[in-house]
Amino acid sequence: METVLPVLVAIGLVIAMRLDWLSRPRTRAWRALRRTKNTSIAEVKDGVPARITGTVRVLDETMKSPVGKTTCIGFRLEIEQTDQRRRPNVLRREDCRAFVIADDSGAATIEGPVLLGVDWEDDWSVLPQHAYGLLEAAGVITEGLLFRKRYMFRQALLVPGDRVSACGVAFCEPDPTAPPVAMRAPALRPHLRGTKRDRVAVADVGPIGDVVKLITR
């Protein structure tokens, strides 16, 4: 019995770590991307799931990241309390505007909702005091008995110029910004759209050859 208990505890920890890894947005995004073969934007078919890879461009508007106020198209933020043994997560927030992905063959609009699986900008960092307003606006009590509580944060950003892959159901619609392909046939642009239950997966892609490392890290 004395030897069985540590083994069960170890197995439980491994299972918990595995479930945590599988639940991360980056892992979920790449699992979705792996199920669909990559194609050029010009070859995307209407009404069919498509995976495309290209450079991020602004569509209509950008936003500011919650911490640091960096201009971006989308973000994912996590904040944890550091002065407790378990470092409980006290705030998770994400948002993403519609944007464009372009490759050598054309451009596609990503409308979402988006499962943003891009990399964290940095590892955990100390949350600046001026950002405590984020917690207080969410109803988190930041004042302790003697001192303000301490927090760590990490943040992932989607910015113009990033190279990403995206996967979702494509809908080809007239593109008013492009010249017609024939006298009466308007040019079409793919729009990748998702639902709250099945979001458009978006993840970073580095130089060719980095994809395997992104999946297995």
C-alpha beads as a LAMMPS data file, in Angstrom:
LAMMPS data file: protein, C-alpha beads

217 atoms
216 bonds

1 atom types
1 bond types

-500.0 500.0 xlo xhi
-500.0 500.0 ylo yhi
-500.0 500.0 zlo zhi

Masses

1 110.0

Atoms # bond

1 1 1 0.000 0.000 0.000
2 1 1 2.879 2.349 0.825
3 1 1 4.291 1.895 -2.681
4 1 1 0.931 2.041 -4.473
5 1 1 -0.081 5.474 -3.171
6 1 1 2.922 7.388 -4.606
7 1 1 2.379 5.657 -7.956
8 1 1 -1.296 6.677 -7.988
9 1 1 -0.362 10.240 -7.087
10 1 1 2.223 10.328 -9.891
11 1 1 -0.295 8.954 -12.399
12 1 1 -2.840 11.547 -11.280
13 1 1 -0.300 14.344 -11.768
14 1 1 0.576 13.111 -15.255
15 1 1 -3.102 12.946 -16.228
16 1 1 -3.729 16.433 -14.822
17 1 1 -0.745 17.854 -16.725
18 1 1 -1.915 16.170 -19.919
19 1 1 -5.452 17.529 -19.557
20 1 1 -4.062 20.990 -18.833
21 1 1 -1.881 20.820 -21.956
22 1 1 -4.791 19.674 -24.124
23 1 1 -7.008 22.485 -22.824
24 1 1 -4.574 25.272 -23.731
25 1 1 -5.731 27.483 -26.633
26 1 1 -2.450 26.967 -28.502
27 1 1 -2.748 23.176 -28.305
28 1 1 -6.428 23.215 -29.262
29 1 1 -5.724 25.526 -32.214
30 1 1 -2.969 23.305 -33.596
31 1 1 -5.033 20.157 -33.125
32 1 1 -7.763 21.782 -35.237
33 1 1 -5.239 22.911 -37.863
34 1 1 -3.685 19.465 -38.168
35 1 1 -7.033 17.971 -39.217
36 1 1 -7.112 20.003 -42.460
37 1 1 -4.577 20.112 -45.297
38 1 1 -3.090 23.535 -46.008
39 1 1 -4.108 25.171 -49.296
40 1 1 -3.409 28.423 -51.087
41 1 1 -6.047 31.088 -50.670
42 1 1 -6.836 31.041 -54.404
43 1 1 -7.831 27.357 -54.126
44 1 1 -10.274 27.754 -51.219
45 1 1 -13.737 26.376 -52.022
46 1 1 -17.052 27.860 -50.927
47 1 1 -18.757 26.051 -48.025
48 1 1 -15.761 23.774 -47.347
49 1 1 -13.418 23.814 -44.305
50 1 1 -10.091 25.332 -45.327
51 1 1 -6.668 25.825 -43.768
52 1 1 -4.630 28.745 -45.092
53 1 1 -1.276 30.253 -44.177
54 1 1 -0.119 33.808 -44.736
55 1 1 0.652 37.240 -43.343
56 1 1 -1.726 39.099 -41.038
57 1 1 -3.113 42.434 -42.227
58 1 1 -5.519 44.923 -40.655
59 1 1 -9.079 44.794 -41.992
60 1 1 -10.953 47.702 -40.394
61 1 1 -9.598 48.405 -36.926
62 1 1 -7.059 47.421 -34.301
63 1 1 -7.156 47.484 -30.498
64 1 1 -4.819 48.058 -27.564
65 1 1 -3.567 45.155 -25.454
66 1 1 -4.828 45.215 -21.838
67 1 1 -1.283 45.317 -20.402
68 1 1 1.244 47.543 -22.156
69 1 1 -1.300 49.110 -24.533
70 1 1 0.362 47.597 -27.599
71 1 1 -1.475 48.038 -30.896
72 1 1 -2.763 44.612 -31.928
73 1 1 -5.553 42.781 -33.727
74 1 1 -6.164 40.222 -30.984
75 1 1 -4.891 39.236 -27.544
76 1 1 -5.068 36.533 -24.880
77 1 1 -4.296 37.464 -21.254
78 1 1 -3.860 35.423 -18.082
79 1 1 -3.251 36.828 -14.585
80 1 1 -2.360 34.732 -11.533
81 1 1 -1.962 35.625 -7.866
82 1 1 1.610 34.965 -6.689
83 1 1 1.426 35.246 -2.905
84 1 1 -0.479 31.990 -2.480
85 1 1 0.878 28.455 -2.654
86 1 1 -1.214 27.352 -5.667
87 1 1 -0.947 30.592 -7.706
88 1 1 -4.667 30.640 -8.577
89 1 1 -5.676 32.103 -11.923
90 1 1 -7.781 35.177 -11.187
91 1 1 -8.401 36.585 -14.666
92 1 1 -8.496 35.278 -18.219
93 1 1 -9.477 37.527 -21.076
94 1 1 -9.257 37.359 -24.855
95 1 1 -10.556 39.279 -27.838
96 1 1 -9.874 39.448 -31.559
97 1 1 -10.995 41.759 -34.343
98 1 1 -11.729 40.578 -37.872
99 1 1 -8.544 40.628 -39.971
100 1 1 -7.017 39.583 -43.274
101 1 1 -4.572 36.794 -44.117
102 1 1 -2.711 37.174 -47.418
103 1 1 -0.454 34.809 -49.360
104 1 1 1.036 34.959 -52.863
105 1 1 -2.277 33.885 -54.413
106 1 1 -4.719 36.224 -52.710
107 1 1 -6.316 37.381 -49.464
108 1 1 -8.939 35.992 -47.106
109 1 1 -10.960 37.615 -44.329
110 1 1 -10.975 35.960 -40.908
111 1 1 -14.201 36.902 -39.141
112 1 1 -14.224 34.476 -36.245
113 1 1 -15.131 33.864 -33.546
114 1 1 -11.416 33.047 -33.223
115 1 1 -9.584 30.443 -31.140
116 1 1 -6.364 32.435 -30.718
117 1 1 -3.471 29.998 -30.332
118 1 1 -0.549 32.412 -30.852
119 1 1 2.532 32.242 -28.620
120 1 1 2.918 34.135 -25.368
121 1 1 4.951 37.318 -25.778
122 1 1 7.045 36.487 -22.709
123 1 1 7.001 34.120 -19.762
124 1 1 5.237 35.155 -16.555
125 1 1 6.060 38.755 -15.525
126 1 1 5.107 40.925 -12.569
127 1 1 1.818 42.724 -13.206
128 1 1 2.426 46.509 -13.156
129 1 1 0.543 48.433 -10.488
130 1 1 -1.205 50.567 -13.109
131 1 1 -2.781 47.394 -14.565
132 1 1 -4.497 46.456 -11.277
133 1 1 -7.534 48.313 -12.569
134 1 1 -8.194 45.314 -14.848
135 1 1 -8.608 43.114 -11.787
136 1 1 -10.648 45.623 -9.834
137 1 1 -13.004 46.141 -12.798
138 1 1 -13.532 42.356 -12.815
139 1 1 -14.427 42.346 -9.106
140 1 1 -11.091 40.968 -7.854
141 1 1 -10.084 42.241 -4.397
142 1 1 -6.468 43.376 -4.753
143 1 1 -5.945 44.712 -1.226
144 1 1 -4.605 42.312 1.436
145 1 1 -4.597 42.783 5.211
146 1 1 -1.382 44.824 5.148
147 1 1 -0.236 45.127 1.536
148 1 1 -1.622 44.933 -1.970
149 1 1 -1.666 41.410 -3.333
150 1 1 0.905 40.459 -5.949
151 1 1 0.118 39.136 -9.419
152 1 1 1.902 37.740 -12.463
153 1 1 0.686 37.961 -16.058
154 1 1 1.408 36.640 -19.505
155 1 1 -0.021 37.940 -22.741
156 1 1 -0.254 36.683 -26.324
157 1 1 -0.739 39.179 -29.148
158 1 1 -1.774 38.946 -32.789
159 1 1 -0.243 41.891 -34.641
160 1 1 -0.020 43.003 -38.290
161 1 1 2.841 41.248 -40.054
162 1 1 2.558 37.994 -38.065
163 1 1 2.684 34.800 -40.127
164 1 1 -0.124 32.486 -39.070
165 1 1 -2.247 29.548 -40.153
166 1 1 -6.030 29.650 -39.846
167 1 1 -8.677 26.969 -40.266
168 1 1 -12.438 27.356 -40.585
169 1 1 -15.388 26.995 -42.939
170 1 1 -14.949 29.217 -46.007
171 1 1 -17.638 31.367 -47.589
172 1 1 -16.690 33.044 -50.882
173 1 1 -18.273 36.473 -51.273
174 1 1 -17.865 39.395 -53.717
175 1 1 -14.804 41.526 -53.021
176 1 1 -15.588 45.203 -53.773
177 1 1 -11.901 46.134 -53.467
178 1 1 -10.802 43.842 -56.336
179 1 1 -11.405 44.294 -60.083
180 1 1 -13.959 41.931 -61.651
181 1 1 -12.630 38.733 -63.174
182 1 1 -15.011 39.025 -66.128
183 1 1 -17.385 41.614 -67.513
184 1 1 -20.218 40.620 -65.134
185 1 1 -18.452 38.330 -62.653
186 1 1 -17.200 40.047 -59.510
187 1 1 -13.996 38.904 -57.849
188 1 1 -14.604 36.697 -54.823
189 1 1 -12.824 36.676 -51.476
190 1 1 -12.940 33.776 -48.982
191 1 1 -14.249 34.559 -45.507
192 1 1 -13.439 32.060 -42.755
193 1 1 -16.220 32.005 -40.161
194 1 1 -16.770 29.981 -37.031
195 1 1 -19.281 29.649 -34.217
196 1 1 -18.981 29.907 -30.456
197 1 1 -18.774 26.122 -30.369
198 1 1 -16.428 25.699 -33.358
199 1 1 -14.204 28.762 -33.634
200 1 1 -11.741 29.616 -36.407
201 1 1 -8.380 28.265 -35.197
202 1 1 -5.419 30.642 -35.570
203 1 1 -1.811 29.817 -34.615
204 1 1 1.696 31.108 -35.261
205 1 1 3.793 29.664 -38.057
206 1 1 7.523 30.334 -38.180
207 1 1 9.915 29.574 -41.034
208 1 1 9.316 26.370 -42.980
209 1 1 10.258 23.429 -40.783
210 1 1 9.083 25.024 -37.538
211 1 1 5.572 23.587 -37.780
212 1 1 6.514 20.251 -36.213
213 1 1 8.203 22.011 -33.308
214 1 1 5.121 24.189 -32.792
215 1 1 2.890 21.129 -32.587
216 1 1 5.086 19.128 -30.216
217 1 1 6.306 21.844 -27.863

Bonds

1 1 1 2
2 1 2 3
3 1 3 4
4 1 4 5
5 1 5 6
6 1 6 7
7 1 7 8
8 1 8 9
9 1 9 10
10 1 10 11
11 1 11 12
12 1 12 13
13 1 13 14
14 1 14 15
15 1 15 16
16 1 16 17
17 1 17 18
18 1 18 19
19 1 19 20
20 1 20 21
21 1 21 22
22 1 22 23
23 1 23 24
24 1 24 25
25 1 25 26
26 1 26 27
27 1 27 28
28 1 28 29
29 1 29 30
30 1 30 31
31 1 31 32
32 1 32 33
33 1 33 34
34 1 34 35
35 1 35 36
36 1 36 37
37 1 37 38
38 1 38 39
39 1 39 40
40 1 40 41
41 1 41 42
42 1 42 43
43 1 43 44
44 1 44 45
45 1 45 46
46 1 46 47
47 1 47 48
48 1 48 49
49 1 49 50
50 1 50 51
51 1 51 52
52 1 52 53
53 1 53 54
54 1 54 55
55 1 55 56
56 1 56 57
57 1 57 58
58 1 58 59
59 1 59 60
60 1 60 61
61 1 61 62
62 1 62 63
63 1 63 64
64 1 64 65
65 1 65 66
66 1 66 67
67 1 67 68
68 1 68 69
69 1 69 70
70 1 70 71
71 1 71 72
72 1 72 73
73 1 73 74
74 1 74 75
75 1 75 76
76 1 76 77
77 1 77 78
78 1 78 79
79 1 79 80
80 1 80 81
81 1 81 82
82 1 82 83
83 1 83 84
84 1 84 85
85 1 85 86
86 1 86 87
87 1 87 88
88 1 88 89
89 1 89 90
90 1 90 91
91 1 91 92
92 1 92 93
93 1 93 94
94 1 94 95
95 1 95 96
96 1 96 97
97 1 97 98
98 1 98 99
99 1 99 100
100 1 100 101
101 1 101 102
102 1 102 103
103 1 103 104
104 1 104 105
105 1 105 106
106 1 106 107
107 1 107 108
108 1 108 109
109 1 109 110
110 1 110 111
111 1 111 112
112 1 112 113
113 1 113 114
114 1 114 115
115 1 115 116
116 1 116 117
117 1 117 118
118 1 118 119
119 1 119 120
120 1 120 121
121 1 121 122
122 1 122 123
123 1 123 124
124 1 124 125
125 1 125 126
126 1 126 127
127 1 127 128
128 1 128 129
129 1 129 130
130 1 130 131
131 1 131 132
132 1 132 133
133 1 133 134
134 1 134 135
135 1 135 136
136 1 136 137
137 1 137 138
138 1 138 139
139 1 139 140
140 1 140 141
141 1 141 142
142 1 142 143
143 1 143 144
144 1 144 145
145 1 145 146
146 1 146 147
147 1 147 148
148 1 148 149
149 1 149 150
150 1 150 151
151 1 151 152
152 1 152 153
153 1 153 154
154 1 154 155
155 1 155 156
156 1 156 157
157 1 157 158
158 1 158 159
159 1 159 160
160 1 160 161
161 1 161 162
162 1 162 163
163 1 163 164
164 1 164 165
165 1 165 166
166 1 166 167
167 1 167 168
168 1 168 169
169 1 169 170
170 1 170 171
171 1 171 172
172 1 172 173
173 1 173 174
174 1 174 175
175 1 175 176
176 1 176 177
177 1 177 178
178 1 178 179
179 1 179 180
180 1 180 181
181 1 181 182
182 1 182 183
183 1 183 184
184 1 184 185
185 1 185 186
186 1 186 187
187 1 187 188
188 1 188 189
189 1 189 190
190 1 190 191
191 1 191 192
192 1 192 193
193 1 193 194
194 1 194 195
195 1 195 196
196 1 196 197
197 1 197 198
198 1 198 199
199 1 199 200
200 1 200 201
201 1 201 202
202 1 202 203
203 1 203 204
204 1 204 205
205 1 205 206
206 1 206 207
207 1 207 208
208 1 208 209
209 1 209 210
210 1 210 211
211 1 211 212
212 1 212 213
213 1 213 214
214 1 214 215
215 1 215 216
216 1 216 217
